[in-house]
Amino acid sequence: MECFRRGEIDYTEFMQRDIGRWPISLHISRVREALGGWALKPGAETVVAGLRERGLELAILTGGVSVLAEDVAAHLGISELVANELMTDDRGFLTGEARMHVDPLRKELALARMCRSLGATPEECVTVGDSELDRSFLHAGGLGVLVGDAERGEALGVPSVPALSGLLALVDVRR
């Protein structure tokens, strides 16, 4: 990860190196099991319901792996999803390779591709992130919001909310 953060390798190389360390004899169901202890951010279900009530369509775009993102999307009833794939053979065992769809440092590129496929523009989107890695993604949307402290949001040049529950108020102000 440090090589990636220092810019010595790109995300594709980082991802391939990381996944290359996993045992090929690992079945995708075991990966799903290992990642199954996830928890939503507090208020996520309420915010998702509130965004739907406001007529917004929802999507998940993450630099993480699809096996985890698919579970979160299914739990929240979100059908649009873009994430990085762990490649498996026809029996479901990892091949040691991955297919990158989202570079965490360039999420705006995946956002543009997703918008084109949905007949939308990035400017019509509310983008939500929680780290400095989301800077370009947050600036690509019509409203980019950092979930975190105000100082970090200010440093990134985007509005911030301390908790996900504050997102609805920002969306309402911008409508």
N, C-alpha and C positions, 0 to 999 in steps of 0.2 A: 504494500500500500504506500509506503514511503516513496518508492521510486515513482509511482504515479503522482503523488502529491507534489513532488519536486519537479514534475514535468519531464522526467527522464524516459518514461514510456507512456503510451496512450492507454486509454481505458480498455480497448480491445486486447492489447497485450497483457495488461494487468488481469483482466478477466480470464484470459486463456491460461496464464500462469497459475492463478488461484484455483481454477477448476481442474487444471492438470494435476494438482496435488491430491485431488479427491480420488478415492479408490474406484476404478472402473467397474468393479464388481458391485457397486452401490446401486440399488434399485431406486427409481424416482420416488416410490412410495416411502422409502426410508428418509429421503431428503424432506419430503412433505411432513413426515412425522417429526423430524428434528426441528423443523421450522414451525411446527404447529402450536407452539406456546405463545404465539403473538397475542397482543392485546391492542385494541383500538385506543387512540388518544381519547381522554375523557371528553364527552359531549359529541363524539363523531356521529353517532346514529341520529341524534337530535339535529345536528347541523345538516346532514344529508337529507333528512326529511324536510327541513326548512328550505333548503335549496330547491328541492323538488316542488314544494308548495309554491315557490316563486316562479315556477315554470322553467327552471334551468335544467339542462341535460348534463349528466355527470360522467366523468371518465377518470380513470387512474392512469397516470403516466409516471413511471418510476424507473430509476436506474438499478433497481433491485431485480431479483429473479422472479420469473413469471409464476413459478410454483407457489410462492408465498402470495404474490399479488392476486393470483386467481382466487385464492381462498378468501382474502379480504374483500375482493370485488363481489364474490358470490354472497358473502355474509351481508354486504350492504346493498345487494341488488343492483350493482353497477355492471353494465354489459360491455362498455367500451374500456379497453385495457391495452396499454403498451408497456411491455417490460422485456427484460433480457431472458432468453431461453437457455435452459440447460438441454443439451442434445442427448437423446437416448437412442438406443437401438430398437429393433422391432419388438423386443421383449421388455422394454422399459428400463434397461440398465444404462447408466451414464456412459457416454463415449469418451469423455474427457474434453469435449469441445462445447462451445456455447455459440449462440447467435446473438449478437448485440443489436438491439433496436434503440436503446437509449444510452447515450454517453452522459453520465451524471454531470459533467461540466458543460454539456451542450444540449441540455434538454429542450431548448427552444427549437432545435432541428426536428426532434421527434414530435414536438407540438405542431410545427408547421405541416409535417407529413400527415399527422392525425387529422388536423383541421381540413386539409385538402380532401382526405378520404370521406369526411363527414359533410363536405360542402359548407364549411365555416371558415372564418379567418381567426388568427390568433388574437386580434383586437377584440373579438367578441367573447373571449374567454376570461374567466377569473382563474389565475394561476396561484396555487398555494404551495409554499415550501417551508422548510424548517431549518435550512442551513445556508452557509455562505456558498456552498456548491450550487445553490439554486438561483444565484444572482441573474444570470442571463435569461433563465426560464421566467423568473418573476417579472423581468422587464419586457418580455415578449408578449404577455397578455395585456388585455385592456385594463385589467386591475390585477396587480400582483400583490400578494399579501404574505408576509412572513409570520409564521406562528412562532413567537419567541419574544424576547424583550425588546422594548422600543429602541434601545441603543443599537442593537444589531440591525433592526429594520432601517434606522436612520443611516447607518454605515452602508447599507446596501441600496439606499435610495428608494425604499418602498414602505408603504404603511405596514404596521405590524399590529398583531393582537397577542396578548399574553397567553391566551388559550384559544383553542379552536372555536369555542362557543362565541367569541367575539366576531367571527367572520360574517355572520348574518347581518349585523348592524352595518358593517362596512359595505356589504353588497347592497343593502337598502339605501344607503346614502348615495351610492354611485348610480342607482337606477333612475 
